[in-house]
Amino acid sequence: MKPRQICQGVFWLGAVDWNRRLFDSLIPLPDGTSYNAYLVQGSDKTALLDTVDPAMVDVLKHQLADVPVIDYIVSHHTEQDHSGSIPYVMEMYPRATVICSPKAKDLLISHLHIPADRIKTIEDGETLSLGHKTLRFLLTPWVHWPETMVTYLAEDRILFSCDFLGSHIATSDLYAGQDPSVIEAAKRYYAEIMMPFRKAVQGNLKKIRGLEFDRVAPSHGPVHDHPELILSAYEDWVSDRVANTVVLPYISMHGSTEIMVNYLVSALAERGITVHKFELSTTDIGKMAMALVDAATIVIGTPTVHVGPHPSVFSATHLANALRPKLRFAAIIGSYGWGTKAVEQISGLIPNLKVEVLGTVLCKGAPLEDTLSELDALAETIRTKHASLQAHPE
């Protein structure tokens, strides 16, 4: 794709990766992604903001073929999908200086072997004049690494936000418009990347709210030309509010746990509670992460394997702990053959979840009426707890 003009002297560059389906060998990409770079040409100097994943560096090289000079290469974030092609761009423009945050310098040297004498660090709020265009750099740590920053172009009212406010989605559209699918992709991206740093995101949202901009240009996904949509969505996601929902990841080996899960789903639905059910042998972990953004409760369903939880449940529980969602409550249900320590082991996996444990329902073999009655009681407890949250919203 050729460079695309955003406004006078500002261009989108980069690559749309339509076919990529996995990120970091972990994160599903059902809709592909993009690696956005931006060219800002002032009357005196030219800056390239970010690059592309090295696998698609030839696309960027082609886009830069008619750009005679780049004076500055801005690295908002060190990871390969943003900065991995900086060494190639530096070869094309041997006089270019890399601009980054103080914490990024060592990372750029260690990760990409960029010479220290070609790096210039900037402080929070520092500006760089390109001639009739001024780049203002704002440090935004933990969205989602400690060295990340954003760039504000006041003259054109554009915020270049890197991973912050971005979305993994491949599209030929330059602008997001008011497309709800972009917000959904952004929610998935927030859940997988930003949610562990929710409190830091809250602070950085307040920081950029002090700026006046008409467009947000992230490093993944289309440009937000209705920025209030993505800003208000983020403010909801990072708030302390939770929804009347239960996330229920589970797996079943011989059917007993499946019976318990289905019974509990029905009991919760009868009580007006929305349930997001995830069978872990087939589920998209990104969708589970999205469901965790707003959920009040997680119920983990597991059979017993060698006294402990099923490995898939172990992995999903570890992931939920790493994502640090704003859950309020948790419970465990499941079955075993002759003995189990699944509850103790699962409980040990979630130290980051500041939840009230509402109890456990375990059965030996197939569930009977007494087990189903315990599940009814658990559903009623969840209903009561959720009702108390609605009566006293935070």
Secondary structure, 3 states (H helix, E strand, C coil): CCCEEEECCEEEEEEEECCCCEECCCEECCCCEEEEEEEEECCCCEEEECCCCHHHHHHHHHHCCCCCCCCEEECCCCCHHHHCCHHHHHHHCCCCEEEECHHHHHHHHHHHCCCHHHEEECCCCCEEECCCCEEEEEECCCCCCCCCEEEEEHHHCEEEEECCCCCCCCCCCCECCCCHHHHHHHHHHHHHHHHHHHHHHHHHHHHHHCCCCCEEEECCCCEECCHHHHHHHHHHHHCCCCEEEEEEEECCCCCHHHHHHHHHHHHHHHCCCEEEEEECCCCCHHHHHHHHCCEEEEEEEECEECCEECHHHHHHHHHHHHHCCCCCEEEEEEEECCCCCHHHHHHCCCCCCCCEEEEEEEEECCCCHHHHHHHHHHHHHHHHHHHHHHHCCC
